[in-house]
Amino acid sequence: MEHLDQASGLGFSAVEVLARLVGESDSSLIWLPPQPGDQYLLDYGPERGPSNLRVQISAAEGPVLYRHEVQTYFAQEDTECSPGVLEIPVSVTIQSGGHALDETFNTRLLASVPYRAHISQRFAPGGLDGGLVLSKLESLDPARTFAPGELTLEVDLWEGGSQGSLRTEVRASYSKDTQITWPPASAGEPPSLAVWPSAEGCGEAGNNLPSDAKVLGFSVQEVLRTLAGERARELAWSTGVTTGLEFEFATPPGELCQNVEVRSLGFESSVRVRTSDGKLDIELPVQISVQSQGGSVGEISVQTKNPEEALADGSLAASVLRELETRGYSGARINLDASFHIGGSEGTITLSGVDAKATSESSALPHELASGRWSQ
C-alpha cells in the first residue's frame, strides 16, 4: 500500500486498524499447571497460577501489505477467492506480573476487518528476555530424548483488550543407546504454558471472555444495552386478541462464553417476557446471535435455548396452568424467535402443552395452546 490511509480491497486502511488497536491493555493471565504425560515430564517457572498481563501495541516503520488471492486465467466461473488480509507493521510489548514474560518485538498485525487483528510470534529456545525457564524436561522413554524447542505466542487483539496463548515446542530424538532411526521421533502436540484472559472451557467453538470485550468492535454489554432500549410493543395472539409485550434482558456476568466469528457474535443469556394480559411473565434462557455492521451492533437474533424442554413449575400464569390441566397436559414449552434491528423488531412466541409423563413418543408431542406475533 502506498499510504497508511489508503483503503485496501477489504474496504479499510491501516490507519483505521491502528486507530482501534494501538495502545495498552491489561488482562488476567493464567499459567497452566504442567500436564503429566507418558512421554516426558515438563516443568516451568517462576510464575504459577493466576497472574496479570499487559500488552502494548504501537505503530512501527515498514510497508503495509495487502495479501489476497486473484483468479487465474483458467479459473472456473464460480471460483471464489479469499478477500485476504492487511499486514501492518507494529511494535509489541508484552509483560506478565512476575516478569516471566517481558518481551518487546516487531511483528505484523493481520487484519481482515478493521476492529480485530491477529499476531503470531515465534521465539528461539532460550530466546525470551523475561524470566520464563523450562526447569525440567525429563524423558520417560528410554529410546528417546527430549529438548526445548521454539516458543509460540498467539494473540487476538481488539480495542482495549486481547486473548492469547503461549506454547512451547518439545523436540524429540532417538537416544544414542537405540538403533532406531525411522520413523522420526515424535513429541506429540506442543503443550500450552499460559493463556489469557481465562482458562475456563466453553465447548468446541466458544471462548470465556469479559462481557465488555469489544471483540467485534462492540461487546456483549453493548448488545444487551441495545436490547434494553427496545420500547414496548403490541403482541397479536392467534385468537385475535392483542396485548402489550415487554422484554427485560438479564445483566451479563463479568465473563461468559462467547462464540466469535469474523462478523458475528453468539452468546447465551436470559430474558423475562411479560404480556399485559398476564398470560406470560416468565424468564427464558435464550441464545443471542449478533451481526456486525462495520464494527457496530447490527441485526440481533434471539431464540429460546432448548425450546423442546418443559418449563419449570410455577413459571406460568394461573390461567394458563388451568388450561393445561383442563386439556390433560402436565407441562408446557415456550418458543421465542425474535429479530431486533435498527428502528424495530419482529418475532413470534409459541406456547405448547406437553405430557411430561408420557410413555410413548407420539403422546409426548407438544400441542400448541397459543401463539403470538409482533412486527414494528
C-alpha positions as CSV (number, residue, x, y, z in Angstrom):
1,M,0.0,0.0,0.0
2,E,1.3,3.5,-0.9
3,H,0.0,5.2,2.2
4,L,-1.2,4.2,5.7
5,D,-4.6,5.7,4.9
6,Q,-5.0,4.1,1.5
7,A,-8.1,1.8,1.5
8,S,-7.4,-1.8,0.7
9,G,-9.6,-4.2,-1.2
10,L,-11.1,-5.1,2.1
11,G,-12.7,-1.6,2.4
12,F,-10.5,-0.2,5.1
13,S,-7.0,1.2,5.6
14,A,-4.1,0.5,8.1
15,V,-5.0,3.8,9.8
16,E,-8.4,2.5,10.7
17,V,-7.0,-0.6,12.3
18,L,-4.3,1.2,14.2
19,A,-6.8,3.8,15.5
20,R,-8.6,1.0,17.3
21,L,-5.8,-1.3,18.3
22,V,-2.8,0.9,19.2
23,G,-2.5,1.4,22.9
24,E,-2.2,-0.5,26.2
25,S,-4.5,-3.1,27.7
26,D,-4.4,-5.3,30.9
27,S,-5.8,-8.8,31.3
28,S,-5.9,-11.7,33.6
29,L,-3.2,-14.3,32.8
30,I,-3.3,-18.0,33.8
31,W,-0.1,-20.1,33.9
32,L,-1.4,-23.6,33.3
33,P,-0.2,-26.5,35.5
34,P,2.3,-28.8,33.7
35,Q,0.3,-31.7,32.2
36,P,1.7,-35.1,33.1
37,G,2.3,-37.3,30.1
38,D,3.5,-40.8,29.1
39,Q,6.5,-39.4,27.1
40,Y,8.2,-36.8,29.2
41,L,7.8,-34.7,32.4
42,L,7.8,-30.9,31.8
43,D,8.0,-28.2,34.5
44,Y,8.5,-24.4,34.2
45,G,8.5,-21.3,36.3
46,P,8.9,-18.9,38.1
47,E,5.3,-17.8,37.7
48,R,2.4,-20.2,38.6
49,G,-1.3,-19.9,38.5
50,P,-3.2,-16.6,38.2
51,S,-1.2,-13.5,37.2
52,N,-1.8,-10.5,35.0
53,L,-0.6,-9.4,31.6
54,R,0.0,-6.0,30.0
55,V,0.0,-5.8,26.2
56,Q,1.1,-2.6,24.4
57,I,0.8,-2.0,20.6
58,S,2.4,0.8,18.7
59,A,2.9,1.6,15.0
60,A,6.3,0.6,13.5
61,E,8.2,1.5,10.4
62,G,7.7,-0.7,7.4
63,P,5.5,-1.4,4.4
64,V,1.8,-2.2,4.8
65,L,0.9,-5.2,2.6
66,Y,-2.5,-6.3,1.3
67,R,-2.2,-10.0,0.7
68,H,-5.1,-11.6,-1.3
69,E,-5.9,-14.2,-3.9
70,V,-6.7,-13.5,-7.5
71,Q,-8.3,-15.7,-10.1
72,T,-6.0,-17.4,-12.6
73,Y,-6.8,-17.1,-16.3
74,F,-8.1,-20.7,-16.3
75,A,-10.2,-20.5,-13.1
76,Q,-13.8,-21.7,-13.3
77,E,-16.6,-19.1,-13.4
78,D,-17.8,-20.0,-9.9
79,T,-14.3,-19.8,-8.3
80,E,-14.3,-17.6,-5.2
81,C,-11.1,-16.0,-4.0
82,S,-10.3,-15.2,-0.4
83,P,-10.6,-11.5,0.4
84,G,-7.2,-11.7,2.1
85,V,-5.7,-9.7,5.0
86,L,-4.0,-6.4,5.6
87,E,-0.5,-6.8,7.2
88,I,0.5,-3.8,9.3
89,P,4.0,-3.4,11.0
90,V,3.8,-2.9,14.7
91,S,5.9,-2.9,17.8
92,V,4.6,-5.2,20.6
93,T,5.5,-5.1,24.3
94,I,4.1,-8.0,26.4
95,Q,4.8,-8.2,30.2
96,S,3.4,-10.6,32.8
97,G,3.0,-9.7,36.5
98,G,6.1,-11.6,37.6
99,H,8.1,-10.7,34.5
100,A,8.3,-14.3,33.3
101,L,7.2,-12.7,30.1
102,D,8.9,-9.4,29.4
103,E,9.2,-9.1,25.6
104,T,9.4,-6.3,23.1
105,F,9.5,-7.2,19.4
106,N,8.4,-6.0,15.9
107,T,5.9,-8.1,14.0
108,R,2.9,-7.7,11.7
109,L,-0.8,-7.4,12.6
110,L,-3.0,-9.5,10.3
111,A,-6.4,-7.8,9.9
112,S,-9.3,-9.0,7.8
113,V,-11.7,-6.5,9.5
114,P,-10.8,-3.0,10.9
115,Y,-11.8,-3.9,14.5
116,R,-9.9,-7.1,15.1
117,A,-6.4,-8.4,14.3
118,H,-4.0,-11.3,15.0
119,I,-0.4,-11.6,15.9
120,S,1.8,-14.8,15.8
121,Q,5.4,-14.6,17.1
122,R,7.9,-17.4,17.5
123,F,10.9,-17.3,19.8
124,A,14.0,-19.4,19.6
125,P,14.7,-21.8,22.5
126,G,16.0,-19.7,25.3
127,G,15.2,-16.6,23.3
128,L,12.9,-14.8,25.7
129,D,14.1,-11.7,27.6
130,G,11.8,-12.5,30.5
131,G,12.4,-14.9,33.3
132,L,10.5,-17.9,32.0
133,V,12.5,-21.1,32.4
134,L,11.7,-24.7,31.5
135,S,13.1,-26.0,34.7
136,K,12.7,-29.7,33.8
137,L,12.2,-31.8,30.7
138,E,12.7,-35.4,31.7
139,S,12.2,-38.3,29.3
140,L,10.0,-41.3,30.3
141,D,11.0,-43.3,27.2
142,P,14.5,-44.9,27.3
143,A,14.5,-44.8,23.5
144,R,14.1,-41.1,23.2
145,T,15.4,-37.8,24.5
146,F,13.6,-34.5,24.6
147,A,14.8,-30.9,24.4
148,P,13.0,-27.5,24.5
149,G,12.1,-26.1,21.1
150,E,10.6,-22.8,19.9
151,L,8.0,-20.9,21.9
152,T,4.9,-19.6,20.0
153,L,2.9,-16.6,21.1
154,E,-0.6,-16.3,19.5
155,V,-2.6,-13.1,20.2
156,D,-6.0,-11.9,19.1
157,L,-6.5,-8.1,19.5
158,W,-9.5,-5.8,19.8
159,E,-10.0,-2.3,21.0
160,G,-8.9,-2.3,24.7
161,G,-8.2,-6.0,25.1
162,S,-6.7,-9.2,23.8
163,Q,-6.8,-13.0,24.0
164,G,-3.9,-15.3,23.6
165,S,-1.7,-18.3,24.5
166,L,1.9,-19.2,24.9
167,R,3.0,-22.7,23.7
168,T,6.3,-24.4,23.8
169,E,7.6,-26.9,21.2
170,V,9.3,-30.1,22.5
171,R,11.8,-31.7,20.2
172,A,12.3,-35.4,20.3
173,S,15.2,-37.6,19.1
174,Y,16.2,-41.2,19.5
175,S,18.8,-41.7,22.2
176,K,22.3,-42.9,21.3
177,D,21.6,-46.3,23.0
178,T,19.0,-47.2,20.5
179,Q,19.5,-48.3,16.9
180,I,16.1,-46.8,15.8
181,T,16.4,-44.1,13.1
182,W,13.0,-44.3,11.4
183,P,10.2,-43.2,11.7
184,P,11.1,-39.8,13.1
185,A,10.8,-39.4,16.9
186,S,7.6,-37.6,17.8
187,A,7.0,-35.4,20.9
188,G,3.2,-35.0,20.3
189,E,1.3,-31.8,20.5
190,P,3.1,-28.6,21.8
191,P,1.9,-28.1,25.4
192,S,0.4,-24.7,26.3
193,L,2.1,-22.9,29.2
194,A,-0.2,-19.9,29.6
195,V,-3.5,-18.5,28.4
196,W,-5.4,-15.3,28.8
197,P,-7.9,-13.9,29.8
198,S,-9.4,-17.2,31.0
199,A,-8.6,-20.9,31.1
200,E,-12.3,-21.9,31.6
201,G,-13.6,-24.2,28.9
202,C,-16.5,-23.3,26.7
203,G,-17.1,-26.2,24.4
204,E,-15.7,-26.6,20.9
205,A,-16.4,-23.1,19.4
206,G,-16.6,-20.8,22.4
207,N,-14.2,-18.8,24.5
208,N,-14.6,-17.4,28.0
209,L,-14.2,-13.7,27.6
210,P,-15.1,-10.5,29.5
211,S,-18.5,-9.2,28.8
212,D,-17.1,-5.8,28.0
213,A,-14.6,-7.1,25.4
214,K,-15.1,-5.3,22.1
215,V,-14.4,-8.5,20.1
216,L,-16.3,-7.2,17.0
217,G,-16.0,-3.5,17.6
218,F,-18.7,-3.9,20.2
219,S,-19.2,-6.1,23.3
220,V,-21.9,-8.3,24.9
221,Q,-22.6,-5.5,27.3
222,E,-23.3,-3.1,24.3
223,V,-25.6,-5.7,22.7
224,L,-27.7,-6.1,25.8
225,R,-27.8,-2.3,26.3
226,T,-29.2,-2.1,22.8
227,L,-31.8,-4.7,23.6
228,A,-32.7,-2.9,26.9
229,G,-33.5,0.2,24.9
230,E,-36.3,-1.6,23.0
231,R,-39.7,0.0,23.6
232,A,-42.9,-1.9,24.5
233,R,-44.6,-3.5,21.5
234,E,-48.0,-4.9,20.7
235,L,-48.4,-8.7,20.5
236,A,-51.3,-10.1,18.4
237,W,-52.4,-13.5,19.7
238,S,-53.7,-16.1,17.3
239,T,-57.2,-15.7,18.8
240,G,-57.3,-12.1,17.5
241,V,-56.7,-10.5,20.9
242,T,-53.8,-8.0,21.2
243,T,-51.8,-7.2,24.3
244,G,-48.7,-5.3,25.4
245,L,-45.4,-7.2,25.3
246,E,-42.2,-6.3,27.1
247,F,-38.7,-7.9,27.3
248,E,-36.2,-7.5,30.2
249,F,-32.8,-8.9,29.4
250,A,-30.5,-10.0,32.2
251,T,-27.3,-8.1,33.1
252,P,-24.4,-10.2,31.9
253,P,-21.7,-11.6,34.2
254,G,-18.2,-10.3,34.2
255,E,-17.1,-13.2,31.9
256,L,-19.1,-15.6,29.8
257,C,-18.8,-18.0,26.9
258,Q,-18.7,-16.2,23.5
259,N,-18.7,-17.6,20.0
260,V,-16.7,-15.1,17.9
261,E,-16.7,-15.3,14.2
262,V,-15.4,-12.8,11.6
263,R,-18.7,-10.9,11.5
264,S,-20.9,-12.4,14.1
265,L,-21.0,-12.9,17.9
266,G,-23.0,-15.5,19.8
267,F,-23.7,-16.0,23.5
268,E,-26.3,-17.2,26.0
269,S,-28.4,-15.1,28.3
270,S,-31.9,-14.9,29.7
271,V,-34.9,-12.6,29.2
272,R,-38.0,-12.0,31.2
273,V,-41.1,-12.0,28.9
274,R,-44.2,-10.2,30.1
275,T,-47.6,-9.6,28.5
276,S,-50.1,-7.1,29.7
277,D,-52.9,-9.6,29.8
278,G,-51.0,-11.6,32.4
279,K,-50.7,-14.7,30.3
280,L,-46.9,-14.6,30.3
281,D,-44.5,-13.5,32.9
282,I,-41.6,-15.8,32.6
283,E,-37.8,-15.8,32.4
284,L,-36.4,-17.8,29.5
285,P,-32.9,-18.9,28.7
286,V,-32.0,-17.7,25.2
287,Q,-29.3,-17.9,22.6
288,I,-28.4,-14.5,21.2
289,S,-26.6,-14.0,17.8
290,V,-25.4,-10.6,16.6
291,Q,-24.2,-9.5,13.2
292,S,-21.5,-6.9,13.0
293,Q,-22.3,-3.9,10.8
294,G,-19.0,-2.3,10.2
295,G,-17.9,-2.7,13.8
296,S,-21.3,-1.7,15.2
297,V,-24.2,-3.7,16.5
298,G,-26.3,-4.9,13.5
299,E,-29.2,-7.3,13.5
300,I,-29.8,-9.3,16.7
301,S,-31.4,-12.7,16.7
302,V,-32.9,-14.0,20.0
303,Q,-34.1,-17.6,20.3
304,T,-35.2,-19.8,23.1
305,K,-32.4,-22.1,24.2
306,N,-33.6,-25.8,24.2
307,P,-37.2,-25.0,23.3
308,E,-38.0,-28.7,23.5
309,E,-37.6,-28.7,27.2
310,A,-40.6,-28.3,29.5
311,L,-40.8,-25.1,31.6
312,A,-40.1,-25.1,35.3
313,D,-43.1,-25.4,37.6
314,G,-44.5,-22.1,38.8
315,S,-43.3,-20.1,35.8
316,L,-46.7,-19.7,34.1
317,A,-49.8,-17.7,34.9
318,A,-52.6,-19.4,36.9
319,S,-55.0,-19.1,33.9
320,V,-52.5,-20.9,31.6
321,L,-52.0,-23.6,34.2
322,R,-55.7,-24.2,34.5
323,E,-55.9,-24.5,30.7
324,L,-53.1,-27.0,30.7
325,E,-54.8,-29.1,33.4
326,T,-58.2,-29.0,31.6
327,R,-56.6,-30.3,28.4
328,G,-54.7,-33.0,30.3
329,Y,-51.2,-31.6,30.0
330,S,-48.7,-31.8,32.8
331,G,-46.1,-29.3,31.4
332,A,-45.6,-26.6,28.8
333,R,-42.9,-25.4,26.4
334,I,-42.4,-21.9,25.0
335,N,-40.5,-20.9,21.9
336,L,-39.4,-17.3,21.4
337,D,-38.0,-16.4,17.9
338,A,-37.2,-12.7,17.6
339,S,-35.2,-10.4,15.4
340,F,-34.1,-6.9,16.5
341,H,-32.7,-4.3,14.2
342,I,-32.4,-0.5,13.9
343,G,-35.8,1.0,14.0
344,G,-37.8,-2.0,15.2
345,S,-38.2,-5.7,15.9
346,E,-40.4,-8.7,14.9
347,G,-40.9,-12.2,16.1
348,T,-43.2,-14.9,17.4
349,I,-44.0,-16.6,20.7
350,T,-45.5,-20.1,20.8
351,L,-46.8,-21.8,23.9
352,S,-47.4,-25.5,23.8
353,G,-48.7,-28.1,26.2
354,V,-46.8,-31.4,26.7
355,D,-47.4,-34.5,28.7
356,A,-44.2,-34.7,30.8
357,K,-45.2,-38.2,32.0
358,A,-45.9,-39.6,28.5
359,T,-44.8,-43.2,28.0
360,S,-44.7,-43.1,24.2
361,E,-43.1,-40.7,21.7
362,S,-46.4,-39.9,20.0
363,S,-48.1,-38.9,23.2
364,A,-45.2,-36.7,24.2
365,L,-45.6,-34.5,21.1
366,P,-46.4,-30.8,22.0
367,H,-49.8,-29.3,21.3
368,E,-49.9,-25.6,20.5
369,L,-52.0,-23.7,23.1
370,A,-51.4,-20.1,21.9
371,S,-49.1,-18.2,19.6
372,G,-48.5,-14.5,19.1
373,R,-46.7,-12.3,16.6
374,W,-45.5,-8.8,16.6
375,S,-43.8,-6.6,14.0
376,Q,-42.8,-2.9,14.3
